[in-house]
Amino acid sequence: MLFNPPNYAWAATTVREAQEFLDAAGKMLDAHMASLAPGSQGVMQRERETPVEMTLTLHRGPLVERINDKRTVEALAEDFEA
């Protein structure tokens, strides 16, 4: 029986969602590798040799903006206290 898996595209809008999707993708790869090569012998070598395609786009703009805002507020607070 042939198995034709779908392509997966996940869209995260929070850091937590992004972490969960990355974890899910890793678990999916692990499950497929277990089907391809049951047992643990030679797994690392098989992982290096087994092709897969993955594209990851990580837009950190909103996260960096919050970091910059926090640093600005902290700097202003320090200036105010001085």
PDB file of N, CA, C and O in Angstrom, chain B, residues numbered from 101:
ATOM      1  N   MET B 101       0.843  -1.172   0.000  1.00  0.00           N
ATOM      2  CA  MET B 101       0.000   0.000   0.000  1.00  0.00           C
ATOM      3  C   MET B 101       0.892   1.240   0.000  1.00  0.00           C
ATOM      4  O   MET B 101       1.803   1.363   0.819  1.00  0.00           O
ATOM      5  N   LEU B 102       0.623   2.142  -0.916  1.00  0.00           N
ATOM      6  CA  LEU B 102       1.386   3.382  -0.990  1.00  0.00           C
ATOM      7  C   LEU B 102       0.804   4.425  -0.055  1.00  0.00           C
ATOM      8  O   LEU B 102      -0.402   4.473   0.188  1.00  0.00           O
ATOM      9  N   PHE B 103       1.675   5.238   0.449  1.00  0.00           N
ATOM     10  CA  PHE B 103       1.297   6.295   1.380  1.00  0.00           C
ATOM     11  C   PHE B 103       1.689   7.621   0.753  1.00  0.00           C
ATOM     12  O   PHE B 103       2.874   7.865   0.527  1.00  0.00           O
ATOM     13  N   ASN B 104       0.732   8.472   0.470  1.00  0.00           N
ATOM     14  CA  ASN B 104       0.991   9.797  -0.091  1.00  0.00           C
ATOM     15  C   ASN B 104       0.591  10.851   0.930  1.00  0.00           C
ATOM     16  O   ASN B 104      -0.563  11.277   0.967  1.00  0.00           O
ATOM     17  N   PRO B 105       1.535  11.268   1.753  1.00  0.00           N
ATOM     18  CA  PRO B 105       1.191  12.223   2.807  1.00  0.00           C
ATOM     19  C   PRO B 105       0.940  13.613   2.249  1.00  0.00           C
ATOM     20  O   PRO B 105       1.492  13.988   1.215  1.00  0.00           O
ATOM     21  N   PRO B 106       0.108  14.368   2.936  1.00  0.00           N
ATOM     22  CA  PRO B 106      -0.108  15.761   2.525  1.00  0.00           C
ATOM     23  C   PRO B 106       1.091  16.617   2.909  1.00  0.00           C
ATOM     24  O   PRO B 106       1.888  16.235   3.766  1.00  0.00           O
ATOM     25  N   ASN B 107       1.209  17.745   2.288  1.00  0.00           N
ATOM     26  CA  ASN B 107       2.182  18.738   2.742  1.00  0.00           C
ATOM     27  C   ASN B 107       1.524  19.524   3.855  1.00  0.00           C
ATOM     28  O   ASN B 107       0.318  19.766   3.826  1.00  0.00           O
ATOM     29  N   TYR B 108       2.304  19.916   4.820  1.00  0.00           N
ATOM     30  CA  TYR B 108       1.766  20.639   5.959  1.00  0.00           C
ATOM     31  C   TYR B 108       2.246  22.082   5.927  1.00  0.00           C
ATOM     32  O   TYR B 108       3.413  22.351   5.642  1.00  0.00           O
ATOM     33  N   ALA B 109       1.354  22.992   6.217  1.00  0.00           N
ATOM     34  CA  ALA B 109       1.689  24.400   6.368  1.00  0.00           C
ATOM     35  C   ALA B 109       1.015  24.885   7.642  1.00  0.00           C
ATOM     36  O   ALA B 109      -0.208  24.820   7.772  1.00  0.00           O
ATOM     37  N   TRP B 110       1.810  25.365   8.572  1.00  0.00           N
ATOM     38  CA  TRP B 110       1.274  25.860   9.830  1.00  0.00           C
ATOM     39  C   TRP B 110       1.541  27.355   9.919  1.00  0.00           C
ATOM     40  O   TRP B 110       2.588  27.836   9.485  1.00  0.00           O
ATOM     41  N   ALA B 111       0.610  28.068  10.472  1.00  0.00           N
ATOM     42  CA  ALA B 111       0.775  29.508  10.664  1.00  0.00           C
ATOM     43  C   ALA B 111       0.601  29.819  12.142  1.00  0.00           C
ATOM     44  O   ALA B 111      -0.470  29.612  12.712  1.00  0.00           O
ATOM     45  N   ALA B 112       1.648  30.308  12.744  1.00  0.00           N
ATOM     46  CA  ALA B 112       1.615  30.651  14.163  1.00  0.00           C
ATOM     47  C   ALA B 112       1.556  32.169  14.319  1.00  0.00           C
ATOM     48  O   ALA B 112       2.140  32.913  13.531  1.00  0.00           O
ATOM     49  N   THR B 113       0.849  32.605  15.334  1.00  0.00           N
ATOM     50  CA  THR B 113       0.775  34.039  15.604  1.00  0.00           C
ATOM     51  C   THR B 113       1.332  34.401  16.976  1.00  0.00           C
ATOM     52  O   THR B 113       1.370  35.575  17.344  1.00  0.00           O
ATOM     53  N   THR B 114       1.766  33.391  17.734  1.00  0.00           N
ATOM     54  CA  THR B 114       2.402  33.643  19.031  1.00  0.00           C
ATOM     55  C   THR B 114       3.645  32.764  19.149  1.00  0.00           C
ATOM     56  O   THR B 114       3.790  31.779  18.424  1.00  0.00           O
ATOM     57  N   VAL B 115       4.517  33.120  20.046  1.00  0.00           N
ATOM     58  CA  VAL B 115       5.725  32.321  20.285  1.00  0.00           C
ATOM     59  C   VAL B 115       5.330  30.904  20.690  1.00  0.00           C
ATOM     60  O   VAL B 115       5.929  29.936  20.222  1.00  0.00           O
ATOM     61  N   ARG B 116       4.336  30.777  21.548  1.00  0.00           N
ATOM     62  CA  ARG B 116       3.913  29.449  22.023  1.00  0.00           C
ATOM     63  C   ARG B 116       3.430  28.580  20.860  1.00  0.00           C
ATOM     64  O   ARG B 116       3.800  27.410  20.763  1.00  0.00           O
ATOM     65  N   GLU B 117       2.608  29.149  19.984  1.00  0.00           N
ATOM     66  CA  GLU B 117       2.133  28.383  18.828  1.00  0.00           C
ATOM     67  C   GLU B 117       3.296  27.939  17.954  1.00  0.00           C
ATOM     68  O   GLU B 117       3.326  26.797  17.494  1.00  0.00           O
ATOM     69  N   ALA B 118       4.254  28.834  17.721  1.00  0.00           N
ATOM     70  CA  ALA B 118       5.416  28.488  16.899  1.00  0.00           C
ATOM     71  C   ALA B 118       6.185  27.330  17.525  1.00  0.00           C
ATOM     72  O   ALA B 118       6.595  26.407  16.821  1.00  0.00           O
ATOM     73  N   GLN B 119       6.382  27.371  18.840  1.00  0.00           N
ATOM     74  CA  GLN B 119       7.084  26.290  19.534  1.00  0.00           C
ATOM     75  C   GLN B 119       6.315  24.978  19.412  1.00  0.00           C
ATOM     76  O   GLN B 119       6.915  23.921  19.213  1.00  0.00           O
ATOM     77  N   GLU B 120       5.001  25.043  19.531  1.00  0.00           N
ATOM     78  CA  GLU B 120       4.181  23.835  19.425  1.00  0.00           C
ATOM     79  C   GLU B 120       4.241  23.246  18.018  1.00  0.00           C
ATOM     80  O   GLU B 120       4.291  22.026  17.866  1.00  0.00           O
ATOM     81  N   PHE B 121       4.236  24.091  16.990  1.00  0.00           N
ATOM     82  CA  PHE B 121       4.311  23.600  15.618  1.00  0.00           C
ATOM     83  C   PHE B 121       5.670  22.973  15.331  1.00  0.00           C
ATOM     84  O   PHE B 121       5.753  21.938  14.669  1.00  0.00           O
ATOM     85  N   LEU B 122       6.735  23.599  15.830  1.00  0.00           N
ATOM     86  CA  LEU B 122       8.060  23.015  15.640  1.00  0.00           C
ATOM     87  C   LEU B 122       8.161  21.659  16.330  1.00  0.00           C
ATOM     88  O   LEU B 122       8.735  20.717  15.784  1.00  0.00           O
ATOM     89  N   ASP B 123       7.605  21.567  17.523  1.00  0.00           N
ATOM     90  CA  ASP B 123       7.589  20.300  18.253  1.00  0.00           C
ATOM     91  C   ASP B 123       6.787  19.248  17.488  1.00  0.00           C
ATOM     92  O   ASP B 123       7.213  18.099  17.372  1.00  0.00           O
ATOM     93  N   ALA B 124       5.628  19.645  16.970  1.00  0.00           N
ATOM     94  CA  ALA B 124       4.788  18.708  16.207  1.00  0.00           C
ATOM     95  C   ALA B 124       5.505  18.223  14.953  1.00  0.00           C
ATOM     96  O   ALA B 124       5.426  17.044  14.609  1.00  0.00           O
ATOM     97  N   ALA B 125       6.204  19.127  14.268  1.00  0.00           N
ATOM     98  CA  ALA B 125       6.940  18.731  13.063  1.00  0.00           C
ATOM     99  C   ALA B 125       8.035  17.731  13.413  1.00  0.00           C
ATOM    100  O   ALA B 125       8.237  16.754  12.693  1.00  0.00           O
ATOM    101  N   GLY B 126       8.736  17.967  14.504  1.00  0.00           N
ATOM    102  CA  GLY B 126       9.777  17.036  14.942  1.00  0.00           C
ATOM    103  C   GLY B 126       9.213  15.669  15.287  1.00  0.00           C
ATOM    104  O   GLY B 126       9.794  14.644  14.930  1.00  0.00           O
ATOM    105  N   LYS B 127       8.086  15.652  15.980  1.00  0.00           N
ATOM    106  CA  LYS B 127       7.455  14.377  16.335  1.00  0.00           C
ATOM    107  C   LYS B 127       6.967  13.635  15.096  1.00  0.00           C
ATOM    108  O   LYS B 127       7.030  12.407  15.035  1.00  0.00           O
ATOM    109  N   MET B 128       6.481  14.381  14.112  1.00  0.00           N
ATOM    110  CA  MET B 128       6.022  13.760  12.876  1.00  0.00           C
ATOM    111  C   MET B 128       7.200  13.107  12.145  1.00  0.00           C
ATOM    112  O   MET B 128       7.087  11.987  11.648  1.00  0.00           O
ATOM    113  N   LEU B 129       8.328  13.818  12.084  1.00  0.00           N
ATOM    114  CA  LEU B 129       9.515  13.240  11.453  1.00  0.00           C
ATOM    115  C   LEU B 129       9.975  11.992  12.203  1.00  0.00           C
ATOM    116  O   LEU B 129      10.331  10.986  11.589  1.00  0.00           O
ATOM    117  N   ASP B 130       9.963  12.063  13.525  1.00  0.00           N
ATOM    118  CA  ASP B 130      10.351  10.896  14.329  1.00  0.00           C
ATOM    119  C   ASP B 130       9.453   9.704  14.041  1.00  0.00           C
ATOM    120  O   ASP B 130       9.936   8.579  13.917  1.00  0.00           O
ATOM    121  N   ALA B 131       8.154   9.939  13.934  1.00  0.00           N
ATOM    122  CA  ALA B 131       7.207   8.854  13.664  1.00  0.00           C
ATOM    123  C   ALA B 131       7.452   8.237  12.287  1.00  0.00           C
ATOM    124  O   ALA B 131       7.409   7.017  12.134  1.00  0.00           O
ATOM    125  N   HIS B 132       7.705   9.075  11.299  1.00  0.00           N
ATOM    126  CA  HIS B 132       7.974   8.550   9.956  1.00  0.00           C
ATOM    127  C   HIS B 132       9.289   7.778   9.920  1.00  0.00           C
ATOM    128  O   HIS B 132       9.392   6.748   9.255  1.00  0.00           O
ATOM    129  N   MET B 133      10.293   8.278  10.638  1.00  0.00           N
ATOM    130  CA  MET B 133      11.569   7.565  10.678  1.00  0.00           C
ATOM    131  C   MET B 133      11.409   6.217  11.382  1.00  0.00           C
ATOM    132  O   MET B 133      12.056   5.242  10.998  1.00  0.00           O
ATOM    133  N   ALA B 134      10.561   6.152  12.400  1.00  0.00           N
ATOM    134  CA  ALA B 134      10.318   4.882  13.087  1.00  0.00           C
ATOM    135  C   ALA B 134       9.652   3.884  12.149  1.00  0.00           C
ATOM    136  O   ALA B 134       9.906   2.683  12.238  1.00  0.00           O
ATOM    137  N   SER B 135       8.802   4.373  11.251  1.00  0.00           N
ATOM    138  CA  SER B 135       8.174   3.490  10.268  1.00  0.00           C
ATOM    139  C   SER B 135       9.179   3.027   9.221  1.00  0.00           C
ATOM    140  O   SER B 135       9.124   1.889   8.754  1.00  0.00           O
ATOM    141  N   LEU B 136      10.092   3.915   8.860  1.00  0.00           N
ATOM    142  CA  LEU B 136      11.096   3.593   7.855  1.00  0.00           C
ATOM    143  C   LEU B 136      12.154   2.645   8.406  1.00  0.00           C
ATOM    144  O   LEU B 136      12.585   1.715   7.725  1.00  0.00           O
ATOM    145  N   ALA B 137      12.561   2.889   9.632  1.00  0.00           N
ATOM    146  CA  ALA B 137      13.647   2.105  10.223  1.00  0.00           C
ATOM    147  C   ALA B 137      13.341   1.807  11.679  1.00  0.00           C
ATOM    148  O   ALA B 137      13.844   2.497  12.565  1.00  0.00           O
ATOM    149  N   PRO B 138      12.527   0.794  11.945  1.00  0.00           N
ATOM    150  CA  PRO B 138      12.208   0.455  13.337  1.00  0.00           C
ATOM    151  C   PRO B 138      13.467   0.111  14.126  1.00  0.00           C
ATOM    152  O   PRO B 138      14.428  -0.432  13.581  1.00  0.00           O
ATOM    153  N   GLY B 139      13.446   0.430  15.393  1.00  0.00           N
ATOM    154  CA  GLY B 139      14.612   0.178  16.236  1.00  0.00           C
ATOM    155  C   GLY B 139      15.526   1.385  16.219  1.00  0.00           C
ATOM    156  O   GLY B 139      15.333   2.318  15.439  1.00  0.00           O
ATOM    157  N   SER B 140      16.518   1.356  17.082  1.00  0.00           N
ATOM    158  CA  SER B 140      17.377   2.524  17.222  1.00  0.00           C
ATOM    159  C   SER B 140      18.724   2.373  16.523  1.00  0.00           C
ATOM    160  O   SER B 140      19.493   3.332  16.469  1.00  0.00           O
ATOM    161  N   GLN B 141      19.020   1.218  15.998  1.00  0.00           N
ATOM    162  CA  GLN B 141      20.323   1.005  15.381  1.00  0.00           C
ATOM    163  C   GLN B 141      20.439   1.790  14.072  1.00  0.00           C
ATOM    164  O   GLN B 141      19.622   1.616  13.167  1.00  0.00           O
ATOM    165  N   GLY B 142      21.428   2.631  13.976  1.00  0.00           N
ATOM    166  CA  GLY B 142      21.684   3.387  12.763  1.00  0.00           C
ATOM    167  C   GLY B 142      20.727   4.526  12.490  1.00  0.00           C
ATOM    168  O   GLY B 142      20.673   5.022  11.365  1.00  0.00           O
ATOM    169  N   VAL B 143      19.970   4.955  13.485  1.00  0.00           N
ATOM    170  CA  VAL B 143      18.971   6.007  13.275  1.00  0.00           C
ATOM    171  C   VAL B 143      19.624   7.309  12.847  1.00  0.00           C
ATOM    172  O   VAL B 143      19.160   7.951  11.905  1.00  0.00           O
ATOM    173  N   MET B 144      20.688   7.707  13.521  1.00  0.00           N
ATOM    174  CA  MET B 144      21.320   8.985  13.187  1.00  0.00           C
ATOM    175  C   MET B 144      21.830   8.990  11.751  1.00  0.00           C
ATOM    176  O   MET B 144      21.694   9.991  11.048  1.00  0.00           O
ATOM    177  N   GLN B 145      22.413   7.887  11.315  1.00  0.00           N
ATOM    178  CA  GLN B 145      22.889   7.805   9.941  1.00  0.00           C
ATOM    179  C   GLN B 145      21.719   7.876   8.960  1.00  0.00           C
ATOM    180  O   GLN B 145      21.803   8.555   7.937  1.00  0.00           O
ATOM    181  N   ARG B 146      20.638   7.178   9.273  1.00  0.00           N
ATOM    182  CA  ARG B 146      19.456   7.214   8.397  1.00  0.00           C
ATOM    183  C   ARG B 146      18.857   8.619   8.341  1.00  0.00           C
ATOM    184  O   ARG B 146      18.407   9.065   7.285  1.00  0.00           O
ATOM    185  N   GLU B 147      18.854   9.309   9.472  1.00  0.00           N
ATOM    186  CA  GLU B 147      18.324  10.673   9.487  1.00  0.00           C
ATOM    187  C   GLU B 147      19.164  11.596   8.598  1.00  0.00           C
ATOM    188  O   GLU B 147      18.628  12.489   7.942  1.00  0.00           O
ATOM    189  N   ARG B 148      20.471  11.377   8.583  1.00  0.00           N
ATOM    190  CA  ARG B 148      21.344  12.191   7.736  1.00  0.00           C
ATOM    191  C   ARG B 148      21.131  11.906   6.260  1.00  0.00           C
ATOM    192  O   ARG B 148      21.356  12.778   5.422  1.00  0.00           O
ATOM    193  N   GLU B 149      20.703  10.699   5.936  1.00  0.00           N
ATOM    194  CA  GLU B 149      20.599  10.272   4.540  1.00  0.00           C
ATOM    195  C   GLU B 149      19.192  10.356   3.962  1.00  0.00           C
ATOM    196  O   GLU B 149      19.025  10.291   2.744  1.00  0.00           O
ATOM    197  N   THR B 150      18.177  10.500   4.811  1.00  0.00           N
ATOM    198  CA  THR B 150      16.797  10.480   4.352  1.00  0.00           C
ATOM    199  C   THR B 150      16.359  11.884   3.954  1.00  0.00           C
ATOM    200  O   THR B 150      16.381  12.794   4.782  1.00  0.00           O
ATOM    201  N   PRO B 151      15.957  12.073   2.687  1.00  0.00           N
ATOM    202  CA  PRO B 151      15.575  13.407   2.235  1.00  0.00           C
ATOM    203  C   PRO B 151      14.206  13.842   2.756  1.00  0.00           C
ATOM    204  O   PRO B 151      13.294  13.034   2.929  1.00  0.00           O
ATOM    205  N   VAL B 152      14.099  15.119   2.995  1.00  0.00           N
ATOM    206  CA  VAL B 152      12.835  15.750   3.353  1.00  0.00           C
ATOM    207  C   VAL B 152      12.966  17.222   2.954  1.00  0.00           C
ATOM    208  O   VAL B 152      14.072  17.762   2.941  1.00  0.00           O
ATOM    209  N   GLU B 153      11.875  17.855   2.638  1.00  0.00           N
ATOM    210  CA  GLU B 153      11.908  19.282   2.318  1.00  0.00           C
ATOM    211  C   GLU B 153      11.196  20.049   3.422  1.00  0.00           C
ATOM    212  O   GLU B 153      10.121  19.666   3.884  1.00  0.00           O
ATOM    213  N   MET B 154      11.830  21.146   3.828  1.00  0.00           N
ATOM    214  CA  MET B 154      11.220  21.987   4.853  1.00  0.00           C
ATOM    215  C   MET B 154      11.618  23.435   4.576  1.00  0.00           C
ATOM    216  O   MET B 154      12.783  23.735   4.316  1.00  0.00           O
ATOM    217  N   THR B 155      10.641  24.313   4.635  1.00  0.00           N
ATOM    218  CA  THR B 155      10.881  25.741   4.517  1.00  0.00           C
ATOM    219  C   THR B 155      10.326  26.387   5.772  1.00  0.00           C
ATOM    220  O   THR B 155       9.178  26.148   6.148  1.00  0.00           O
ATOM    221  N   LEU B 156      11.130  27.195   6.407  1.00  0.00           N
ATOM    222  CA  LEU B 156      10.714  27.855   7.640  1.00  0.00           C
ATOM    223  C   LEU B 156      10.951  29.347   7.483  1.00  0.00           C
ATOM    224  O   LEU B 156      12.065  29.784   7.194  1.00  0.00           O
ATOM    225  N   THR B 157       9.903  30.117   7.674  1.00  0.00           N
ATOM    226  CA  THR B 157      10.011  31.567   7.660  1.00  0.00           C
ATOM    227  C   THR B 157       9.650  32.052   9.055  1.00  0.00           C
ATOM    228  O   THR B 157       8.553  31.793   9.551  1.00  0.00           O
ATOM    229  N   LEU B 158      10.563  32.744   9.669  1.00  0.00           N
ATOM    230  CA  LEU B 158      10.341  33.236  11.027  1.00  0.00           C
ATOM    231  C   LEU B 158      10.404  34.758  10.996  1.00  0.00           C
ATOM    232  O   LEU B 158      11.479  35.340  10.848  1.00  0.00           O
ATOM    233  N   HIS B 159       9.263  35.388  11.134  1.00  0.00           N
ATOM    234  CA  HIS B 159       9.182  36.845  11.149  1.00  0.00           C
ATOM    235  C   HIS B 159       9.182  37.295  12.603  1.00  0.00           C
ATOM    236  O   HIS B 159       8.189  37.141  13.314  1.00  0.00           O
ATOM    237  N   ARG B 160      10.300  37.848  13.031  1.00  0.00           N
ATOM    238  CA  ARG B 160      10.453  38.232  14.430  1.00  0.00           C
ATOM    239  C   ARG B 160      10.158  39.698  14.683  1.00  0.00           C
ATOM    240  O   ARG B 160      10.368  40.180  15.796  1.00  0.00           O
ATOM    241  N   GLY B 161       9.676  40.421  13.677  1.00  0.00           N
ATOM    242  CA  GLY B 161       9.439  41.850  13.813  1.00  0.00           C
ATOM    243  C   GLY B 161       8.624  42.238  15.039  1.00  0.00           C
ATOM    244  O   GLY B 161       9.071  43.076  15.821  1.00  0.00           O
ATOM    245  N   PRO B 162       7.440  41.653  15.234  1.00  0.00           N
ATOM    246  CA  PRO B 162       6.641  42.025  16.415  1.00  0.00           C
ATOM    247  C   PRO B 162       7.336  41.688  17.743  1.00  0.00           C
ATOM    248  O   PRO B 162       7.200  42.427  18.718  1.00  0.00           O
ATOM    249  N   LEU B 163       8.070  40.589  17.780  1.00  0.00           N
ATOM    250  CA  LEU B 163       8.784  40.209  19.000  1.00  0.00           C
ATOM    251  C   LEU B 163       9.909  41.202  19.290  1.00  0.00           C
ATOM    252  O   LEU B 163      10.071  41.650  20.425  1.00  0.00           O
ATOM    253  N   VAL B 164      10.676  41.539  18.270  1.00  0.00           N
ATOM    254  CA  VAL B 164      11.770  42.492  18.442  1.00  0.00           C
ATOM    255  C   VAL B 164      11.227  43.873  18.815  1.00  0.00           C
ATOM    256  O   VAL B 164      11.843  44.598  19.596  1.00  0.00           O
ATOM    257  N   GLU B 165      10.081  44.229  18.257  1.00  0.00           N
ATOM    258  CA  GLU B 165       9.456  45.505  18.605  1.00  0.00           C
ATOM    259  C   GLU B 165       9.124  45.557  20.098  1.00  0.00           C
ATOM    260  O   GLU B 165       9.349  46.573  20.756  1.00  0.00           O
ATOM    261  N   ARG B 166       8.592  44.461  20.621  1.00  0.00           N
ATOM    262  CA  ARG B 166       8.280  44.427  22.064  1.00  0.00           C
ATOM    263  C   ARG B 166       9.540  44.507  22.913  1.00  0.00           C
ATOM    264  O   ARG B 166       9.557  45.166  23.953  1.00  0.00           O
ATOM    265  N   ILE B 167      10.603  43.828  22.462  1.00  0.00           N
ATOM    266  CA  ILE B 167      11.876  43.894  23.196  1.00  0.00           C
ATOM    267  C   ILE B 167      12.389  45.329  23.213  1.00  0.00           C
ATOM    268  O   ILE B 167      12.809  45.835  24.253  1.00  0.00           O
ATOM    269  N   ASN B 168      12.351  45.977  22.056  1.00  0.00           N
ATOM    270  CA  ASN B 168      12.807  47.365  21.971  1.00  0.00           C
ATOM    271  C   ASN B 168      11.967  48.291  22.839  1.00  0.00           C
ATOM    272  O   ASN B 168      12.504  49.180  23.500  1.00  0.00           O
ATOM    273  N   ASP B 169      10.648  48.087  22.843  1.00  0.00           N
ATOM    274  CA  ASP B 169       9.768  48.896  23.697  1.00  0.00           C
ATOM    275  C   ASP B 169      10.123  48.710  25.167  1.00  0.00           C
ATOM    276  O   ASP B 169      10.190  49.679  25.923  1.00  0.00           O
ATOM    277  N   LYS B 170      10.347  47.477  25.564  1.00  0.00           N
ATOM    278  CA  LYS B 170      10.703  47.177  26.960  1.00  0.00           C
ATOM    279  C   LYS B 170      12.010  47.860  27.332  1.00  0.00           C
ATOM    280  O   LYS B 170      12.125  48.449  28.407  1.00  0.00           O
ATOM    281  N   ARG B 171      12.991  47.780  26.446  1.00  0.00           N
ATOM    282  CA  ARG B 171      14.279  48.412  26.726  1.00  0.00           C
ATOM    283  C   ARG B 171      14.148  49.930  26.807  1.00  0.00           C
ATOM    284  O   ARG B 171      14.816  50.571  27.618  1.00  0.00           O
ATOM    285  N   THR B 172      13.300  50.498  25.977  1.00  0.00           N
ATOM    286  CA  THR B 172      13.082  51.943  26.008  1.00  0.00           C
ATOM    287  C   THR B 172      12.455  52.355  27.331  1.00  0.00           C
ATOM    288  O   THR B 172      12.886  53.327  27.952  1.00  0.00           O
ATOM    289  N   VAL B 173      11.439  51.618  27.762  1.00  0.00           N
ATOM    290  CA  VAL B 173      10.783  51.920  29.040  1.00  0.00           C
ATOM    291  C   VAL B 173      11.776  51.778  30.187  1.00  0.00           C
ATOM    292  O   VAL B 173      11.800  52.616  31.088  1.00  0.00           O
ATOM    293  N   GLU B 174      12.593  50.733  30.165  1.00  0.00           N
ATOM    294  CA  GLU B 174      13.587  50.534  31.224  1.00  0.00           C
ATOM    295  C   GLU B 174      14.608  51.667  31.234  1.00  0.00           C
ATOM    296  O   GLU B 174      15.000  52.144  32.298  1.00  0.00           O
ATOM    297  N   ALA B 175      15.039  52.098  30.041  1.00  0.00           N
ATOM    298  CA  ALA B 175      16.015  53.196  29.966  1.00  0.00           C
ATOM    299  C   ALA B 175      15.411  54.498  30.484  1.00  0.00           C
ATOM    300  O   ALA B 175      16.079  55.261  31.181  1.00  0.00           O
ATOM    301  N   LEU B 176      14.145  54.752  30.143  1.00  0.00           N
ATOM    302  CA  LEU B 176      13.466  55.949  30.635  1.00  0.00           C
ATOM    303  C   LEU B 176      13.318  55.904  32.160  1.00  0.00           C
ATOM    304  O   LEU B 176      13.473  56.920  32.837  1.00  0.00           O
ATOM    305  N   ALA B 177      13.021  54.732  32.683  1.00  0.00           N
ATOM    306  CA  ALA B 177      12.873  54.580  34.134  1.00  0.00           C
ATOM    307  C   ALA B 177      14.209  54.851  34.825  1.00  0.00           C
ATOM    308  O   ALA B 177      14.248  55.489  35.876  1.00  0.00           O
ATOM    309  N   GLU B 178      15.292  54.370  34.239  1.00  0.00           N
ATOM    310  CA  GLU B 178      16.616  54.618  34.821  1.00  0.00           C
ATOM    311  C   GLU B 178      16.948  56.098  34.798  1.00  0.00           C
ATOM    312  O   GLU B 178      17.478  56.641  35.767  1.00  0.00           O
ATOM    313  N   ASP B 179      16.629  56.754  33.676  1.00  0.00           N
ATOM    314  CA  ASP B 179      16.872  58.196  33.563  1.00  0.00           C
ATOM    315  C   ASP B 179      16.052  58.969  34.590  1.00  0.00           C
ATOM    316  O   ASP B 179      16.531  59.941  35.173  1.00  0.00           O
ATOM    317  N   PHE B 180      14.814  58.532  34.807  1.00  0.00           N
ATOM    318  CA  PHE B 180      13.927  59.205  35.756  1.00  0.00           C
ATOM    319  C   PHE B 180      14.437  59.055  37.183  1.00  0.00           C
ATOM    320  O   PHE B 180      14.341  59.986  37.982  1.00  0.00           O
ATOM    321  N   GLU B 181      14.986  57.871  37.505  1.00  0.00           N
ATOM    322  CA  GLU B 181      15.485  57.600  38.843  1.00  0.00           C
ATOM    323  C   GLU B 181      16.802  58.321  39.110  1.00  0.00           C
ATOM    324  O   GLU B 181      17.137  58.595  40.263  1.00  0.00           O
ATOM    325  N   ALA B 182      17.540  58.625  38.067  1.00  0.00           N
ATOM    326  CA  ALA B 182      18.861  59.249  38.251  1.00  0.00           C
ATOM    327  C   ALA B 182      18.788  60.713  38.605  1.00  0.00           C
ATOM    328  O   ALA B 182      19.822  61.356  38.786  1.00  0.00           O
TER     329      ALA B 182
END
